[in-house]
Amino acid sequence: MKLLIRLLINALAILLIAYLVPGVAVTGFYTALIVAVVLGLLNLVIKPLILLLTLPITIITLGLFTFVINALLFWFVGTVVKGFSVEGFIPAFIGALILTVVGWIGHSITSND
């Protein structure tokens, strides 16, 4: 149940990002839900591998390079999912930052601790 709530929160956040950030467009809620699922799968499978490969630069930048990785994954999803587009790195960076903050808030709301 928590997974579905977090997925819905992320889909609503993606719709909010499309409304607030110029350069990010989504056609509807169903597309935003697909984007949330694809981003979740990428964050589960691909992101740990990328973090491991870029560990030296992540350590040098004190972890700030993870924001770049999030933006690149957000931008990549814009090329994969039909109906969702990201026009460049800066909109992807801002969108990934907003999605991270909203996801963090959603996780803190749905946790039992």
C-alpha positions in Angstrom: 0.0 0.0 0.0 2.9 2.4 0.8 4.4 1.7 -2.6 1.2 2.7 -4.3 0.9 5.9 -2.3 4.5 6.9 -3.0 3.9 6.1 -6.7 0.9 8.4 -6.7 2.8 11.1 -4.9 5.6 10.9 -7.5 3.1 11.0 -10.4 1.5 14.1 -8.9 5.0 15.6 -8.4 5.7 14.9 -12.1 2.5 16.7 -13.1 3.6 19.6 -10.8 7.0 19.7 -12.4 5.5 19.9 -15.8 3.4 22.8 -14.7 6.2 24.7 -12.9 9.3 24.0 -15.0 9.5 25.3 -18.6 11.0 22.6 -20.8 9.3 19.7 -19.1 6.0 18.5 -20.6 3.7 15.6 -19.8 0.5 14.7 -21.6 -1.6 13.5 -18.6 -1.8 11.6 -15.4 -1.5 8.2 -16.9 1.8 9.3 -18.6 3.0 10.7 -15.3 2.2 7.4 -13.6 4.2 5.6 -16.2 7.1 8.0 -15.8 7.0 7.5 -12.0 7.2 3.7 -12.5 10.1 3.9 -15.0 12.0 6.3 -12.8 11.4 4.0 -9.8 12.8 1.0 -11.8 15.8 3.0 -13.0 16.5 4.2 -9.5 16.3 0.6 -8.3 18.4 -1.1 -11.0 20.6 1.4 -12.8 21.3 4.1 -10.3 23.3 2.0 -7.9 25.5 0.8 -10.7 26.1 4.4 -11.9 26.8 5.5 -8.3 29.3 2.8 -8.0 31.0 3.7 -11.3 31.2 7.4 -10.4 32.2 6.9 -6.8 35.4 8.8 -7.0 33.8 12.0 -8.4 30.9 11.6 -6.0 33.4 11.5 -3.1 35.3 14.5 -4.4 32.1 16.6 -4.8 30.9 15.4 -1.4 27.9 13.7 -2.9 26.7 16.6 -5.0 27.3 14.6 -8.2 24.3 12.5 -7.3 22.1 15.5 -8.3 23.7 15.3 -11.8 23.0 11.5 -11.9 19.4 12.2 -10.9 19.0 14.8 -13.6 20.5 12.5 -16.3 18.1 9.7 -15.4 15.2 12.2 -15.4 16.3 13.4 -18.8 16.8 9.8 -20.1 13.2 9.0 -19.1 12.1 11.9 -21.2 13.6 10.2 -24.2 12.1 6.8 -23.4 8.5 7.5 -22.4 6.1 8.8 -25.0 4.2 11.8 -23.9 6.9 13.0 -21.5 9.6 15.3 -22.8 12.5 17.1 -21.2 14.1 19.8 -23.3 17.6 20.0 -21.8 19.8 19.4 -18.8 18.7 22.5 -16.8 15.0 21.6 -16.8 16.0 18.0 -16.0 18.1 19.2 -13.1 15.3 21.3 -11.7 12.7 18.6 -12.3 14.9 16.0 -10.6 15.5 18.3 -7.7 11.8 18.9 -7.2 11.0 15.2 -7.6 13.7 14.4 -5.0 12.3 16.8 -2.4 8.7 15.7 -3.0 9.7 12.1 -2.8 11.6 12.7 0.4 8.5 14.4 1.9 6.3 11.6 0.6 8.6 9.0 2.1 8.6 10.7 5.5 4.8 10.9 5.5 4.3 7.2 4.6 6.9 5.8 6.9 5.9 4.2 10.2 8.8 5.6 12.3 
